[in-house]
Amino acid sequence: MKAYLEKINAFIAHLDTATLAALENVTVEKQFRKGDYLLQQDEICRYSFLIIKGVARKFYLQNGKEITTELFFTEDLAVSFRSYTLQNPSHEFIQALENITVTVTDYTAFQKAKNAFPKLVTLDLMMTEYYTMWLEERLFEFHSLDATQRYLKLLNEHPHILQSVQLTHIASYLGISLETLSRIRAKI
């Protein structure tokens, strides 16, 4: 995954001046405070958020219970993909779990820029591929690793997670109960 992200960054670095300026015109760096929502349920996802620093999560409500489906860390693309692509209301929320810095890309402005600058179509495809590979990897791990392995992998890749993410969110993300997570943590 990191190699593909490097490929995207190299592509951006080699954009011509006009295309790069168009990209910069549709993006802005923004900070969100812990607890802020980047997206609310039933809102249309009009922006994509590239995490520069911090942690966010995507979740939905099921019978009043929050179900965390994704955790976003540095260099992750936080988006309700269906809502963003179709410009339909989102089923999910996206929330900052700590103070975060993101690059925000406006959907409508980006679509217009892609019409004028074809290299941005390639960049959009590359970002979509990156997100798809990230999601595919998550699904593969969810079905091929047991809960302990998923927890250890998460800790290995993001050792600071316990300082920034509540155990209830981690358990939900791993698809296990808080009690199961407590048993796993007690064993390691």
Residue pairs with C-beta under 8 A, 6 or more apart in sequence:
1 130
1 133
1 134
1 137
4 126
4 129
4 130
4 133
5 75
5 130
7 126
8 123
8 126
8 127
8 130
11 122
11 123
11 126
12 20
12 23
12 123
15 23
15 119
15 123
16 119
18 117
19 117
19 119
19 120
22 113
22 116
22 117
22 120
23 113
23 117
23 120
23 123
25 109
25 113
26 105
26 106
26 109
26 110
26 113
27 103
27 104
27 105
27 106
28 103
28 104
29 52
29 101
29 102
29 103
29 104
30 101
30 102
30 103
30 104
31 99
31 100
31 101
31 102
32 38
32 54
32 56
32 96
32 99
32 100
32 102
33 96
33 99
34 96
34 97
34 98
34 99
35 95
35 96
36 95
36 96
37 93
37 94
37 95
37 96
38 47
38 49
38 56
38 78
38 94
38 95
38 96
38 102
39 45
39 47
39 80
39 83
39 90
39 92
39 93
39 94
40 90
40 93
41 60
41 61
41 89
41 90
41 91
41 92
41 93
42 89
42 90
43 83
43 89
43 90
44 83
44 87
44 88
44 89
44 90
45 79
45 80
45 83
45 84
45 87
45 90
45 107
46 84
46 87
46 106
46 107
46 108
47 79
47 84
47 104
47 105
47 106
47 107
48 77
48 78
48 79
48 84
48 104
48 105
48 107
48 127
49 56
49 72
49 77
49 78
49 79
49 94
49 102
49 103
49 104
49 105
50 75
50 76
50 77
50 78
50 102
50 103
50 105
51 72
51 73
51 74
51 75
51 76
51 77
51 78
51 100
51 101
51 102
52 74
52 100
52 101
52 102
52 103
53 74
53 100
53 101
54 74
54 96
54 97
54 98
54 99
54 100
54 101
54 102
54 164
55 71
55 72
55 73
55 96
55 97
55 98
55 100
55 158
55 161
55 164
55 165
56 71
56 72
56 78
56 94
56 95
56 96
56 97
56 100
56 102
57 68
57 70
57 71
57 72
57 94
57 95
57 97
57 165
57 169
57 173
58 68
58 69
58 70
58 72
58 78
58 80
58 92
58 93
58 94
59 66
59 67
59 68
59 69
59 92
59 93
59 95
59 169
59 172
60 66
60 67
60 69
60 91
60 92
60 93
61 67
66 168
66 169
66 172
67 172
68 169
68 172
68 173
69 92
69 173
70 78
70 138
70 173
71 97
71 154
71 158
71 161
71 165
71 169
71 173
72 78
72 94
73 158
76 134
77 127
77 130
77 131
77 134
78 94
78 102
79 94
79 131
80 90
80 91
80 92
80 94
81 131
82 88
82 90
82 91
83 89
83 90
83 91
83 92
84 107
87 107
97 164
97 165
97 166
97 169
98 164
110 120
110 124
113 120
114 120
114 121
114 124
141 150
141 153
142 150
142 175
145 153
147 174
147 175
147 176
147 180
147 181
147 184
148 184
148 187
148 188
150 174
150 175
151 170
151 174
151 181
151 184
151 185
152 188
154 161
154 170
154 173
154 174
155 161
155 162
161 170
162 170
167 178
167 181
167 182
168 178
170 181
171 177
171 178
171 180
171 181
174 181
176 184
